[in-house]
Amino acid sequence: MADETAKNMSETIQHSDQLFDENNFQEAYDLLQKSANPEAYEIKWRSARALFNLSKSTPSPKKEQMIRESFQFASEALALNDNDFASHKWYSILLDTKSGLDGIKERVTQLENVKKHMKRALELNPTDATSWYILGQFYYGLADLPWYQRKIVATIFATPPEGSYEEALECFEKAEQTKPNFYSMNHLMLGKTNQALKRNDKAKEYLSLAANVTVLNEDDKQAKEEAAKLLKKL
């Protein structure tokens, strides 16, 4: 019986991963929810991932509800296994997204925590391109903070977290080296970071890649639109 359950679990995971890779997030999520063992770690973090990606194309207030639910799955996954990169990765992503819903002060308060979990994910699996991308986003976000948010950061932390465009670029490049052309948003961020560093030729090169992406999901759509706008200004 145990063998049968393990086999079913393995098939569910394999099938849900395939659906996820094909951008069928709703089907992947539904399949995971019907699992024979919904409390299992492998089901929890995948549920967080599928629901979060599903939320991207969902209008508010349903979107916010889905993000909070995803965060709950991610928190439960981390509690079940903190020795796997996936639990730290998705906890970091969803902590940042959820705290963003709770206002700028909450998001800033959680910055160190977000970074800590993403760095742990990379310690556990340095070849995960998406984790490098997220860490790059973290550094870019700090480098790009508007002055009023900097003031909030300064009031919350004795020594505020810092991030530079150079650190961001290093992470985005690492992501690209790890898995070339894996993500349109990484091309967009390579373009934006190079632009911020006044490396306009490089910026054009990456923004062109993002602007010409075949749109398969919400992230591709965003990358394509933003890159096209930025290219007009270069």
N, C-alpha and C positions, 0 to 999 in steps of 0.2 A: 504493500500500500504506500509506504514511504517513497519507494522508487517511482511509483506512478505519479505521486504528488510532485516530486522533484522534476520528473520528465515534463509534466504539464506546466510547471513553473518556468522551466527552461524554454519551452515552446512559446509561452506567453511573452517572455522577455525578448526572445529573438524576433517574434512577429511584431511586437510593439516598437522595437528599435527600427525595424524595416519601415513600418508605417511612419515613424518619426522622421527618418531620413528622406522619406518621400513627401514630407510636409503635410501628411495627413494627421494633424495633431489631435483632432477630435476623436478619430478612430483609435489612435494610439491610447488616448486617455480612457476611452470607454472600455477598451480591452483590458487595460490595467485594473480598472475598477471592478471588473468581473472576475479577477483572479481568484483562485482558490485560497490564496494566502495574502489578502490585501495589507496585512500588517508587516509583511517582509520588507527588509531594507531595500532590496533590489526593485521592489514595486514602488516604495515610497519616493525615492529620489527621481525615478522616472515619471511618476505622477506629477511631481513638482515641475519637472522640465516640460512635460507635455502641456500642462495647464497654463504655465507661464507663457509659452509660445502661442497658445490659443488666445490668451488675453490680449495679445498685441493687436489683433484685428477686431477686438470686441469694444463697442462703445461703453463709456461710463454710464451709470454706476456699476454695471455688471463687471466691467473690467477690473475695478478696484476690489470687488468681492473675490474675483478669481485670483488676483495677486495675493490677497491675504490668505486665501485657501492654499495657494502654492507654497507660501512661506510656512504654513503649518506643516505641510508634507515635508518640506526641507528641514524644518526643526526636528521633526520626528525621525527623519532619516539620519540626521547627525547624532541624535541621541542613541540610535541603534548601532551606528558604526562610525567612529571618528578616525578610523585608520584607512579610509578609502578617499581618494581625491574627489570623487563625484559628490560626496556629502558636503565637503567643504566648499567646493565650487558652487553648487547650487544654493547652499546656505548664504554664501557671500553675495551672489547675484540677487537673491530674493530679499535678503536683509536690506540691501541698498535700495531696491525698488520699493519695498514696503515702507521703509522709513521715509522715502520720498513722498509717499502719500500722506505721511503724518506731519509734513511741514519741513521747511528748510532747517530749523533748529535741530529737529530729530535726525534728519539726514546727516547733518554735520557731526552730531554727537556720535553717530555710528561709524564714521569714516575709518577709524583705526581698526574697528572690529571687522569691517568689510575687507580691509587690506590684509589683516591677519589671516583670515580664512582663505583668501585667494592665494596668499603666499604659501600657506600650508598645502593647498591643493597642488601647487606647482612643485613643492618638495616631494610630495607623494607621486606625482606624475609630471615630470618636466617636459614631456612630449605632447601635452594636450594644448593644441593651438588656441582653442577658445579661452583657456585660462590666461594665456599670455595676452590675448586681446583684451580681456576684462581688466587685467592689471594695468595695461596701457591706458584704458579708459579712465581708470582711477587717477593715474598721474596726470593725464590730459585735463581731466575735470578740475583738479587742484590748480594746475598751471593757468587754467582759463577762468577761474572764479571771478565773478564780478566783485567790485570793491565792497558792496554792502554785505555780501556773503563772507568776504574775508574778515569783516568786522565781527561777524557772528562767530567765525572760527576762532578768532583771537580771544573772544570772551569765554569760550568754552574750554579751550586747551591752554595749559601753561606753556607748553611747547607745541604749537600747531603742527599738524601733519603737513608735509611739503611735497610738492610734485612739480616736475619741470617737463617742458616739451621734449627735451633730450631723453629723459627717462621714458616718457610715453613712446617716443619713436623707437627706442631700443626694444620695448615690449612688442610693439606692432610688427617690427622687422623680425623679431624672434618667432612670432606667430606665423608669419609668412614663410620663413625658412623651414619651420617645422612642418607646415602643410601648405604648399603654394596654392593660391587661388581658392582657399577653402571657404571664404566668407566675403561677401560684397562690402559689409560694414568695415572690415579690416582695410580693404582698399580705400574706402572713404576716409577712414581715420589716418591712414598713411598720407593721403592727400592733404588733409586738414593740418596735420602736424608739420609736414614739410612746408606747407604754406605759412604757418605760424613762425617757422624758422627761416623764412625768406628763401626757401629753396624751391623756387617756382617751377623749374623744369621737372624736378621729381614730383612735385605736387600735381602738375598737369598729367604726368604719366599715370599716377595712381587714380586720380579723379576720372580720367578717361576710362580706365578699367571699370570703375564703379558705375559710371554713367552708361556704359554699354552692357551692363549685366542683363542676363535673361531673368525676368522677374518670376520667381517661383514662390515667394512668400512675402510677408509684410516688411521684413528687414531689407530684402532686395529692392522693394518699392521705395522705401525711405532713402536707401543709399543712392539709388538711381536719380531720384528727384533732387536730393541735396547736392550731389556731385554735379549735376547738369547746371544748377544755379551757380555754384562756385566757379565752374569753368568759364562761365560768361564774364566773370569779374577778373579772371586772371589774364 
